[in-house]
Amino acid sequence: MKSRSVTVINPLGIHARPSAMIVRKAASFQSQFWIEKNGSKVNARNILNIMTLAASKGTVMTLITEGPDEEQALAALAELFDTGFGEI
């Protein structure tokens, strides 16, 4: 299991478009993927789960992966956050 903290940097936070990007990216790996915010941990392969976290700009979250390609999955998913989902 691998994990990494990320900060939401895009101005609108994690709305429908970034949530969909997370789900698509997570689905491209074999590993399981979760996002945790303030003790709430959700499966990142479900767009509604991600949106219920209500993550606005500046929110710190933890990405968690577990499986055969967990390191690659974590790096790819963290990159979405690091680049602001292409919105900045």
JODAWO-V763666 format. One record per residue. SS is DSSP state (hx for helix, st for strand, lp for the rest). Layout:
SS, SS
//
This chain:
lp, st, st, st, st, st, st, lp, lp, lp, lp, lp, lp, lp, lp, hx, hx, hx, hx, hx, hx, hx, hx, hx, hx, hx, hx, lp, lp, lp, lp, st, st, st, st, st, st, lp, lp, st, st, st, st, lp, lp, lp, hx, hx, hx, hx, hx, lp, lp, lp, lp, lp, lp, lp, lp, st, st, st, st, st, st, st, lp, lp, lp, hx, hx, hx, hx, hx, hx, hx, hx, hx, hx, hx, hx, hx, lp, hx, hx, hx, lp, lp
//
